[in-house]
Amino acid sequence: MQEAVRDLLLTVIPFTPAFHLFRLPLHHKDPFDRMIIATAHEEGVPLIVADRQFKRYKGLKVIW
């Protein structure tokens, strides 16, 4: 796996925003999408996503 991460120039980030996850409003019920939202909030990175529910979260930058 380390070789694939290096070859693809990926950055692996740990999943530490668990507490943030529980503070999110329930605009989106999909648990995996909520983990993505919480991680983006914690890391301060925008998301490229077509799901309109993501735009309902304050402070989350959504591209698309």
Buried (B, 14 or more C-beta within 10 A) or exposed (E): EEEEEEEEEEEEEEEEBEEBBEEBEEBBEEEEBBBBBBBBBBEEEEBEBEBEBBBEBEEBEBEE
